[in-house]
């Protein structure tokens, strides 16, 4: 039966309670709603796989709920219940994608058979998606159970059109998760655009996101029909975060300098590097925006909490950099592995990848030895390696600026980064102009 989630929508309390008890006895998660308004709110806040919908509700009908459920998750399964069953409504429901149509009163035993059919359909769908064809390789993050859990959640959220918040420390692979959510969604053929909030000043970021009156298009408009991913959401001002919340809630926005309201057709993904609740306490994350995203979150664990991935990633990066630098390196010594596995990796997978590249570049043997590792790698907090990497970055930027004659746009081009990214690094590293 998998870990499927069921939502029962019926204005009769007895039916809601009987079905909820039935499913929970079978170990299946089941939630209920007594009205269309309540159901639409729950669908917006969390994903469901199976919908049991009363056709007639005090404030609407099950057909509308079915349409919204299918819009958010095209693979969801729905069963309609009614005491007013007609051929016309049955045909309409089947056209939209309902599995079947049941007239009240019904026996739970008969209902059980139909639910089992729904489970089989969902199981088949999951089996077909077990090894998805993606242009990104999720194994780049590891193969541990923790990473597989992350992928399961990412895949399930991808099938809906809901916004997603990706939480993880620097270097854990949040960008890759965002790309997978996009490529697994029905928007995969449309644009995927990303902005990193810390790379620019607030005024520039607002214009980049929403555009500007007078013809300049923002990412919200440029990503029409696709996905717009905002990394480091916590770096955005409260004003911009409030505008994004309005976009999520109402599907509309205003360009800076304009009073005109524009509609948007874009899926929003976000990422933060700290626990969202702490960011709210610090005043760096809009509380209402957080609660809107709270139940649509993918948490990527740091490398220190899944050390079983280190050996696998070492071999993966070793093969890649060996080919890149045309070196035949067959492995690493036990001492090398012991020291690497004992390190906390504050920079996570990105830092491990950088470390392996350094060792491959410096190696003149067919195996990597521990003497290739930088000083201080045994430390719990990684201050020594952090300082080393920061110094290397600073040295590269200073050299590029000298070669470019102080022209920053040219230096950024030499380094293969954006001008804004260079400006951010100059400030971070304290490099004076």
N, C-alpha and C positions, 0 to 999 in steps of 0.2 A: 504493500500500500504506500510505501515511500513516506516522506515527511510532508504530505499534502495538507493544505489548509482549506477549510470549508467555511462558507458564509451562508447561513440560513436567513432568508428575509421573508417574514410572514407577520401579519398583524394579529394572528391568534397565538396567544402566549403558550397554550397547551402544545401546539405543533412545534413551536420553537424549543420548548423544554424537552419534549420527547426526542426530537432529533438530536439535540445537543447531547443529551445523556447517552443516546444510542452510539453516537460517534466517539464520544470520549471513552466509553467502555471498550471500544475497539482500538483505543490508543491513537485516535485521530484528532487533530486540533480542529475545534469548531467554535465559531463565534456567531452571534445572532444580531439581527436588527429588526425593529418593528415597523419601520417606515422607509419610504424611498430616500428621504433626506438623510436619515441615519445611515442607510446602506451606502449611499454615494460618498458620504464623509469617511466611512471606514475603508472603502475601496481606494480613496485618495491617500489614506494614511498608511496602508499596508497591503502587501500582495496576497491574493487568494487564488486557488487553483480550481475549486469547484463552487458553483453558485446554485443554491436551491431557492427559487424565487416565486413568491406568490404573484400571480398575474395582476390582481387588483389590490391596491394598497390605499390607505386613507389619503395620501398626498400624491399619488401617481400610480405607475404600473411597473411590472417586472420587465417589460420590453425595454423601457428606457435604461433600467439598471443593466440589462443584458448588453445593450449597445455600448455602454460605458465600460463594462467589464471586458468586452471583446476589443475595445479600442486600446485599453491599457495592457491586456494580455491576450493576444489573438489565439493562444493555445488553451485558454481556460475552457472548462466544461460547465454547461448550465442545464438545469432541469427546472421546468416551470410547473407550478402547482396552481390549481384554480378550482373553484366550485362552479365556474361559468364557462367551462370548456366548449369551444366551438372549433369547427374545421378551419375557419379563417385565421383565428389567433394561433392555432397550432402550426399552420403553414407559415405564417409570418415569423413565428419563433424559430422554426426549423431553418428558414432562409437566413436568419441572422446568425444561426450557429448553435441553437439549443440542441442538446442531445436527445431529449424526449419531453413529453408533455403528459402530466399525470393529473387526473381529476380527483378532487376530494369527495368523500373520505378515502383514504388509502391505508393499506396494511404495511407496517414497517417491514415485514418479511419480503413483500413484493418490491418495496422501495430499495431494500438491500441489494437485490440483484442488479438493479439499474445503477446503483452507486459502484458496484464491482465492475461494471462495464466502463464507467467513467475512469476508475483507477487503471484499468487495462489500457485505455486510450492514452492516459497521461504517462504510464510506464513506457509505452511504445514511443511516445514523443521524446521522452528523456533518453531512451536507448539510442535513438537516432541522433541525439545531440551530444552524446557522451564524448565523442571525439570530434568536436566541431572543426570546420575548416576555417582557419583564421590566418590573417597575414601577420599577426603577432603570436609569439610563442609563450604561453603562460608558464612553461617549464623553466623559463629564464628566472623565475622567482624561487624555484625549488620543487621538490616532489613530496614533501612531508604531508602528513595528515592535516596540519594546520593550513597549509597552502591549498590543499584540495577543498577544505571547508570554505576558504575564501572564494575559490572558483565556483563552487556550487551556488553560493549566495550571489555572486556577480552574474552568473548565467541566469538565475531565476529573476533577478531584478531587470536584467537586460530585456526579457520578454515583455515587460510592461513598458509604459511610456512615462513612468514616474521619475521624478528627479532622484538623484543618488548622491549621498555624501560618502566620500572615501576618506578614511582616517588612518594615518600611519606616519611614523617618523620619517625624516629625510632619508631618501635612498631605498625605501622599502618596496617601491614599484607601483606607486599610486597611478602614475601616468599610464602604465601598461594596463592596469585594471580598467581605467577609464576607456582606453581604446578597445578593450575586449567587450565592455558593456555596449559600446557603440556598434561594433561589428556583429554582435549577436542580436541586435535589435532590428526592427523592420525599417529603421532609418539608415541602415548600413551603406546603402548606395548613395546617400546624400552626404554633404560635407561634414567633416569633423574638424572643429576649430578649437584651439586652446589659447588661453592667456594665463600668464603667471602674474599674480597680483603684485608681488613684491618688486617686479622689474620696472615699475613706472610710478610717476607722481600721480596723486589722486585725480587731478583734472584730466590728465591724459588717459588714465584708465577708464574713467566714465565715458569719455568720447570713444575710446576703443570698443567698449562694450555696447553702448547704445547709439553711437553715431552722433552727428551734429547737424542741426538744421542748416540747410543750404546745399545738401547733396551728399555729404560724406556718410557712408554706410558703416554701421557698427557690426560687431561680430554676431549680435542677435539677429540682424537682418541678413548678413552674409551666410550664416549657417542655416538659412531657411530650409525647413524640411529635414534637417540633420540634427547634429549634436554640438552643443557649445560647452566646453569644459573649462572651468575656472579653478586653477590650482592656487593654493595658499589663500583661500577665502578669507582667512582671519586678517590679512593685510589690507583688505578693502575698508573704506570708511563706512561708518554707520549709515550715512546717506545712500551710498551705493548699495549696501546690503538691504536697505529698506526698499529700494527700487527693484531689486531682484526678487524680494519677497512678494511685492505687488505683481511682478511678472509671473511668478509661480501661481499665485492665488487667482489672478484675473486674466492672465494671458495677454496683457497689454503693457505698454511702456510709453514714455515720452523721451524724445531726443533732447539733450541739453540745448537751450535756446528756443524751444518750441513748446506751445501749449497743446498741439495736436496729439491725440492718442492714437497709437499704432498697434495693430494686432501682431502677435508673433506666433510662428509655428516652428518651435525649436525645443529640443529636449535639453535640460540643464543638468550638468554633472559638476560636483564641487569636490575639493579635497582640502583637508587641514592637517597640520603636523602635530597637533596636541589634542588631548581629550576635549571634545566639544563643550562638555559641561564646564570644564575649567576655563575655556576661552570665554564662555558666557560670564563667568564670575569675574574675569579680568576685564570685561567690557570690550573684548576684541571680536566677539561674535554676537550678532543680533539674536536675542532670546527667542523671539517669535519665529525667526528663520530656522533656528536650531530645532525648535519643537515641530516645525513643519517637516524637517528632514530626519528627525530622530529615529523613526522606525524604518527608514530606507537607507541604512548605513552598512557599508562594508569596511570592516576593520582588518588592516593588514598587519600581522604581528611582526615585531622587530626580529632580526636575525638571531640575536642572543637568546630568544625564547624558542627557537627551532634549530638548534645547532646540528641536528641530523641532516640539515640541508647543506651544511658547509662543505663536506667532502664532495657531494654531488656537484655543487656550484664550482668548486675548485677545478674539478676535472672538465667541466663544461667550458669555463673561461680559459683554462690551460689549452684546450684543443683550439679554441677560437683564436687566441693570441699567438699560439704556435704557428698556425697557418698564416696569420697576418704578417708576422715578422720572419716567416720562412725558417723556423727553428723546429727541430725534431726533439721535443721534450716529452718523455714518456710518463712522467709522474713526479712525485715528491717524496722526500724522506719522512719517516715516522716523526722525527723531531720537528720538521717543518709543519706537518699536520697538527701536532700536539700544541705548538705555539699559536697557530692560527685559530684552532678550536678553543683555546683558552682566552682569546681576546674578545672584548665586548662588542666591537663593531658599532660605534655610535653612528657611523655613516651607512650601516646596513649593507645591502647587496651592492650598491654603487661603490662603496668603499672597498669591499672585497674584490670587485672587478678591477678597480684601480690598483689594488695591491698585487693582484696576479699579473697585470700588465707590466708593472714595475719589475717584478721578479723575472718575467720572461725576457724583458729587454736586457736586464743585467746578467742573465745566466749565460755561462759558456759550457754548461754540462748538459747531459741528457735527462737529469732529474733536478728538481728544485730543492736546494738545501736551505737550512734555517739561517745561514749567514747572509742570505739575500734579503732577509726581512729587516725593516727599519728598526732602529733602537726604540725601546719602550713599548714594543708591541704587547708585552705581557700585561701591561697595565689594565686595570678594570675600566678606566674611563677614556683611555685612548688619547690623552692630551698630547703625547709626543707625536703620534702619527697625524693627528689633526694639525698640529703646528707645522709638521713637515709638508703636508699637502697644501696648506695655506701659503707657505713660503714658495713652493713650486709655482702655484697659481700666480702669486704676486710677481715672481721673477719673469714668468712668461708675458704677463701684461705689460710690465715695464719695458721689456725688450721690444714688444710689438709697438708700443708707443714711440720708442726711439726710432725704430725702423720706419714708422709712418710719419716721422717728423712732427709728432705731437697731434696729428690729425686723428681724432677718436673714431670717426666713421671708418677710416681706412684701417686703423688698428683692430677694430671689431671684425672687419672683413677678414683680416689675416688670421684672427683667432677662431673664426667660424662661429661667432656668436652675434646676437643683435646688438645694436647701439645701446638700447636701453639696458640690456643685460650687462654690457661693459660698464655703463654708468653706475649700475647697482653694485658691481664688484669693486669699482674704484672707491665708492663710499664705504663698503664693507671692510675692505682691506686697508683703508686709510691712505690710499695713494693720492698724493697732492697733484693738482694739475700743473 
